[in-house]
Amino acid sequence: NLNDLENIHTCWIGDQKVPLPDLRTEDDDVRKGYQQWIHGLVSEYGIDGLRLDTVIQVETGFWAGFQQAAGVYMIGEANAEGAKYVCDYQDYMPGVMNYGQYFPLVNAFKSTSGSISSLANTINSVKAECTDMSLVGSFSENHDQPRFASLNGDMALARNIITYTMLADGIPIIYEGQEQHYNALGGSNDPYNREAIWFSGYNTDAELYKLVTNLNKIRKQAISDDGSYLSYNAWPTYTGDHVLGMRKGKMTFVTNNLGSSSSDTTVTIGNTGFSGGAQVTDLISCKTMKANDDGSISVTISNGQSMAFYPSDSTGGLCGSGSNSGDDNSSDDSDDNSSSDDSGNNSSSDNSGDSSPSYVVGPPISFTTFRTRTAPAPTKRAYGTTTTIYATATAWQHRNKQRSETGFIKKIRAPAAQVTPSSNIMADNAPQPTPIVFRA
């Protein structure tokens, strides 16, 4: 009962399958023990970030000392609905999983009748409540929630929710298997949604894997090109029945729930920040177009595909010379080639951020698979191009359902260019059939 704080702070949680005892974290001796442990763990293994489970179930007074002892970025899982309830935990740790947005996000994209307007309203509510949007965890799948593909198998919808997850505010988190379109065969929730990644054969040709790879590059380029990108709070610039336009820094990205079988739909999105007549590139399709005289863009959505527009002269070579696909989408208000439209409104309010983030944040990382350390000073750590990798894992070994805690695995040092998504990191004490795979 989330309305009874004493109950959730002092009572056991879980069930008969997985009982979770409550420790007396109110006691000074218990707190001191935890603080000594986490300080030693972080120091010994060079851990850059901690993902904390079930932070709601621990009294809030515990976290300040724990955070200080750890001395690194922490992100807490406050598994609850409501922006204020979730965002309040930024008073106790730098980051929170964006559960305040999760449910409206999934509801918007899991069906062609999902509510885009509800999602847009939630985006604004979360921004109003969270103290630093650059440090929240942007996610659309995790081990506690249904696989998105189990709710709807339409690949266009999956592409759109991943596009939003990767390009929205905060640190994008892709749950292992999401990039393989796992659908939790046998059931949508735990334990069916915790499939082993090696069942996919580590397929780097999977459609969503390649999409995540591309979106990761797009995000890195935006961070590199625009010094305010991370601290700029994304805001809805277009809200239609099926289409959501978002501006974040110099980027305008467009997502929708039209579905892969939809007719072409044309919308005009304003408040882009683009100059009138400027050439812009959709970094997902690499098609270029010109902005209207007022800087708005008129885009035609085919087969429900998502888009991410950026000034063509600032793409960092992501799409070759920047115009290799020609002016496929002419930004002409007289364009009437679509067979349907999307009733929507252009927002006129700019809600950009005005403060620099406390941490340098790069590509998404899997907190359950590996830790990276790249920054020379412990007070400023970066997630991104890696030179040293520390892996952790809990492996099911020998396929005999005997759970083995392999703990911290061997350390690998290599230039970032030599560490590929298919590089195997083997546990020193694990049997050979159990690979731990570095995932970019």
Secondary structure, DSSP 8 states (H G I E B T S, - for coil): -TT-HHHHHHS-EE-SSSEE----TTSHHHHHHHHHHHHHHHHHHT--EEEES-GGGS-GGGHHHHHHHH-SEEEE----S-HHHHHGGGGTSSEEB-HHHHHHHHHHHSSTT--HHHHHHHHHHHHHH-S-GGGSEEES--TTS--HHHH---HHHHHHHHHHHHHSSSEEE--TTGGGT---TT-SSTTTT---GGGGT--TTSHHHHHHHHHHHHHHHHHHH-TTTTTS--EEEEEESSEEEEEETTEEEEEE---TT---EEEEE------TT-EEEETTTTEEEE--TTS-EEEEE-TT--EEEEEGGGSTTTTTTTTTT-B-S---TT----SEE--EEE--------S--SSB--S---TTTEEEE--SBTTB-B-SS-SEEEEEEEEEETTTTEEEEEEEEEEEE--GGG--TT-EEE-TTS-TT-EEE---
